[in-house]
Amino acid sequence: MQDPVLILGATGAIGGAIAKRLAVKSPIVVHGRDEGKLALLKNKLSNSSKYKIDSYSADLKRSDEVQLLFDNISVKYKKLSGIVFSIAQPFSNKLTHNIPWKDFSEQIDSQLKSLHFVIQNVLPLLKGRKYGARLVVLSTEFLIGVPPIKTASYVSAKAALTAYSRVLSQEWLKYNIRVHILAPGMVKSSLTDHMPDRYLDQVVESMPEKQLTTVDDVADMAEFLMTPKADTMYGSIIHASRAERR
């Protein structure tokens, strides 16, 4: 049986789009915290995929739940061909000096802490595959160039996540595991629902493309990064922005 790809954060807009794209070509395992949303996603994907879709719910900020998650996955699967880490939560849309420290802590926990707990548990499922394995970590294009205002807690957490992933990409190469860092542009999602339209208009105006990135733009690149053709790009911050569609 083909080894599946695990999508962490599959109930989010980007994670869901990636799950939909990958489910066409390979078995996948989807994760989310909201069991209701997870069940709906599983049913939707099952209707469009020839592969059986498995799902698991866990709070990745809790080490015990992460360990249980991978214990359960390892019982069913000997190996994973890859992982997509697509975790995000809404952030304070405030000027930096007005953001309480707990908001920074919550963002760092949702990003760096969660990824670290995953990394501590997943290695046995990834290493030892004949054709290697791949980890795609979702960062943000805000780390490339000048970030927009009122994003400090989110950008800081993603910066820590990105630095961690770049170090990991060097350490895990000996296991034939490629770590990719995917940096999407701003996507219309639950992450931006609380933001005023005027603010989003200002962000769009500052972009060369003058458009928000779509989930399909990100899924296109994630799909490519899960192939051997992208293996030489490991450890790089890979931009995924709005592409013209015809």
C-alpha positions as CSV (number, residue, x, y, z in Angstrom):
1,M,0.0,0.0,0.0
2,Q,1.2,3.5,-0.8
3,D,2.4,5.4,2.3
4,P,0.0,8.3,3.0
5,V,0.6,12.0,3.5
6,L,-0.5,13.5,6.8
7,I,-2.0,17.0,6.6
8,L,-1.9,18.8,10.0
9,G,-4.5,21.6,10.1
10,A,-6.5,20.2,7.2
11,T,-9.7,21.9,8.4
12,G,-8.3,25.3,7.6
13,A,-8.7,26.9,4.2
14,I,-5.1,26.2,3.0
15,G,-4.8,22.8,4.7
16,G,-8.2,21.8,3.2
17,A,-7.2,22.8,-0.3
18,I,-3.9,20.9,0.0
19,A,-5.7,17.8,1.3
20,K,-8.2,18.0,-1.6
21,R,-5.3,18.2,-4.1
22,L,-3.2,15.4,-2.7
23,A,-6.1,13.1,-2.1
24,V,-6.5,12.7,-5.9
25,K,-3.1,11.1,-6.2
26,S,-2.3,9.4,-2.9
27,P,-3.8,8.3,0.4
28,I,-3.9,11.0,3.0
29,V,-4.5,11.3,6.7
30,V,-6.2,14.6,7.8
31,H,-6.0,16.3,11.2
32,G,-7.9,19.1,12.9
33,R,-9.0,20.2,16.3
34,D,-12.7,20.7,15.5
35,E,-14.1,17.1,15.2
36,G,-17.3,18.4,13.5
37,K,-15.3,20.2,10.7
38,L,-13.0,17.2,10.5
39,A,-15.9,14.8,9.9
40,L,-17.3,17.0,7.2
41,L,-13.9,17.3,5.5
42,K,-13.4,13.5,5.6
43,N,-16.8,12.9,4.0
44,K,-16.1,15.4,1.3
45,L,-12.7,14.1,0.5
46,S,-14.0,10.5,0.5
47,N,-16.5,11.3,-2.2
48,S,-13.8,12.6,-4.5
49,S,-10.9,10.2,-3.8
50,K,-10.3,6.6,-4.7
51,Y,-8.3,6.2,-1.5
52,K,-9.7,5.7,2.1
53,I,-9.4,8.9,4.1
54,D,-8.4,8.6,7.8
55,S,-8.8,11.4,10.3
56,Y,-7.5,12.3,13.7
57,S,-8.2,15.1,16.1
58,A,-5.6,16.5,18.5
59,D,-4.4,19.7,20.1
60,L,-0.9,20.0,18.8
61,K,0.1,22.4,21.7
62,R,-0.3,19.4,24.1
63,S,2.6,17.0,24.1
64,D,0.5,14.1,25.4
65,E,-2.1,14.5,22.6
66,V,0.6,14.7,19.9
67,Q,2.2,11.5,21.2
68,L,-1.1,9.8,21.2
69,L,-1.8,11.0,17.7
70,F,1.3,9.5,16.3
71,D,1.0,6.3,18.4
72,N,-2.4,5.8,16.8
73,I,-1.1,6.6,13.3
74,S,1.9,4.2,13.7
75,V,-0.5,1.4,14.6
76,K,-2.2,1.6,11.3
77,Y,0.7,2.8,9.0
78,K,4.3,1.7,9.0
79,K,5.4,4.8,7.2
80,L,4.3,8.3,6.1
81,S,5.5,9.6,2.7
82,G,5.2,13.2,3.9
83,I,3.6,15.7,6.3
84,V,2.1,19.1,5.6
85,F,2.2,21.4,8.7
86,S,-0.6,24.0,8.0
87,I,-1.4,25.4,11.4
88,A,-2.6,28.9,12.0
89,Q,-4.9,30.8,14.3
90,P,-6.3,34.4,14.1
91,F,-3.9,37.1,15.4
92,S,-4.3,40.5,16.9
93,N,-4.8,43.1,14.2
94,K,-3.2,45.8,16.3
95,L,-0.2,48.0,16.3
96,T,2.8,46.2,17.8
97,H,3.0,48.3,21.0
98,N,-0.7,47.6,21.7
99,I,-0.4,43.8,21.5
100,P,-0.4,42.1,24.9
101,W,2.4,39.5,25.4
102,K,-0.1,36.7,25.8
103,D,-1.0,37.1,22.1
104,F,2.6,36.6,21.1
105,S,2.8,33.5,23.4
106,E,-0.3,32.0,21.9
107,Q,1.0,32.5,18.4
108,I,4.4,31.0,19.2
109,D,2.7,28.1,20.9
110,S,0.4,27.5,17.9
111,Q,3.4,27.5,15.5
112,L,6.8,26.6,17.0
113,K,5.6,24.6,20.1
114,S,3.2,22.6,18.0
115,L,5.8,21.8,15.3
116,H,8.4,20.9,17.9
117,F,6.0,18.3,19.5
118,V,5.3,16.9,16.0
119,I,9.0,16.7,15.2
120,Q,9.7,14.9,18.4
121,N,7.2,12.1,17.5
122,V,7.2,11.7,13.7
123,L,10.7,10.8,12.7
124,P,10.3,7.0,12.9
125,L,7.4,7.3,10.4
126,L,9.4,9.3,7.9
127,K,12.9,7.9,7.9
128,G,14.0,4.7,6.2
129,R,11.8,5.1,3.0
130,K,13.5,4.0,-0.2
131,Y,12.4,7.2,-2.0
132,G,12.7,9.5,1.0
133,A,10.0,11.6,2.7
134,R,9.0,15.2,2.7
135,L,7.9,17.8,5.3
136,V,6.2,21.0,4.1
137,V,5.9,23.7,6.7
138,L,3.6,26.6,6.0
139,S,5.2,30.0,6.7
140,T,4.2,33.4,5.3
141,E,5.4,35.7,2.6
142,F,5.4,38.5,5.2
143,L,8.9,37.3,6.0
144,I,10.0,38.2,2.5
145,G,10.5,41.9,2.1
146,V,8.6,44.3,4.3
147,P,5.6,42.9,6.3
148,P,2.4,44.8,6.6
149,I,1.6,46.7,9.9
150,K,-0.5,45.1,12.6
151,T,0.9,41.6,12.1
152,A,3.7,41.5,14.7
153,S,2.5,38.5,16.8
154,Y,1.8,36.4,13.7
155,V,5.0,37.3,11.8
156,S,7.1,36.8,14.9
157,A,5.8,33.3,15.4
158,K,6.2,32.4,11.7
159,A,9.7,33.7,11.8
160,A,10.6,31.4,14.7
161,L,8.8,28.5,12.9
162,T,10.8,29.3,9.7
163,A,14.2,29.4,11.5
164,Y,13.5,26.1,13.2
165,S,12.5,24.5,9.9
166,R,15.7,25.7,8.2
167,V,17.9,24.1,10.9
168,L,15.8,21.0,10.7
169,S,16.2,20.8,6.9
170,Q,20.0,20.4,7.4
171,E,19.7,17.9,10.3
172,W,17.1,15.6,8.6
173,L,18.8,15.4,5.2
174,K,20.9,12.5,6.4
175,Y,17.6,10.6,6.8
176,N,16.6,11.4,3.2
177,I,13.9,13.7,4.5
178,R,13.5,17.0,2.6
179,V,12.1,19.9,4.7
180,H,10.4,22.6,2.6
181,I,9.2,26.0,3.8
182,L,6.3,27.3,1.8
183,A,5.5,31.0,2.2
184,P,2.0,31.9,0.9
185,G,0.7,35.4,0.3
186,M,-2.3,36.5,2.3
187,V,-5.2,34.2,1.7
188,K,-8.9,35.0,2.4
189,S,-9.7,32.7,5.3
190,S,-10.9,32.5,8.9
191,L,-7.5,34.0,9.7
192,T,-8.5,37.3,8.0
193,D,-12.3,37.3,8.7
194,H,-11.9,39.6,11.7
195,M,-9.8,42.2,9.7
196,P,-11.5,45.3,8.4
197,D,-12.0,45.4,4.6
198,R,-10.1,48.7,4.5
199,Y,-7.1,47.1,6.1
200,L,-7.2,44.2,3.6
201,D,-7.5,46.7,0.7
202,Q,-4.4,48.5,1.9
203,V,-2.5,45.2,2.1
204,V,-3.6,44.2,-1.5
205,E,-2.6,47.6,-2.8
206,S,0.9,47.2,-1.4
207,M,1.3,43.9,-3.3
208,P,2.9,43.7,-6.7
209,E,0.1,41.4,-7.9
210,K,-2.7,43.6,-6.4
211,Q,-4.6,40.5,-5.5
212,L,-4.8,38.1,-2.5
213,T,-3.3,34.7,-3.0
214,T,-5.8,31.9,-3.4
215,V,-5.8,28.5,-1.7
216,D,-5.4,26.9,-5.1
217,D,-2.1,28.8,-5.6
218,V,-0.8,27.4,-2.4
219,A,-2.1,23.9,-3.1
220,D,-0.3,23.9,-6.5
221,M,3.0,24.5,-4.9
222,A,2.5,22.1,-2.0
223,E,1.6,19.4,-4.5
224,F,4.9,20.1,-6.3
225,L,7.0,20.1,-3.1
226,M,5.7,16.6,-2.3
227,T,7.4,15.3,-5.5
228,P,11.1,14.3,-6.0
229,K,11.4,17.1,-8.6
230,A,11.4,19.6,-5.7
231,D,13.9,17.8,-3.5
232,T,16.8,20.2,-4.4
233,M,14.8,23.1,-3.0
234,Y,14.9,21.8,0.6
235,G,15.6,24.4,3.3
236,S,14.6,27.3,1.1
237,I,11.7,29.7,1.7
238,I,9.5,29.2,-1.3
239,H,7.1,31.9,-2.2
240,A,3.6,31.0,-3.3
241,S,1.7,34.1,-4.5
242,R,-1.2,34.9,-6.8
243,A,-0.9,33.3,-10.2
244,E,-2.9,34.4,-13.2
245,R,-5.5,31.7,-14.1
246,R,-7.1,31.3,-17.5
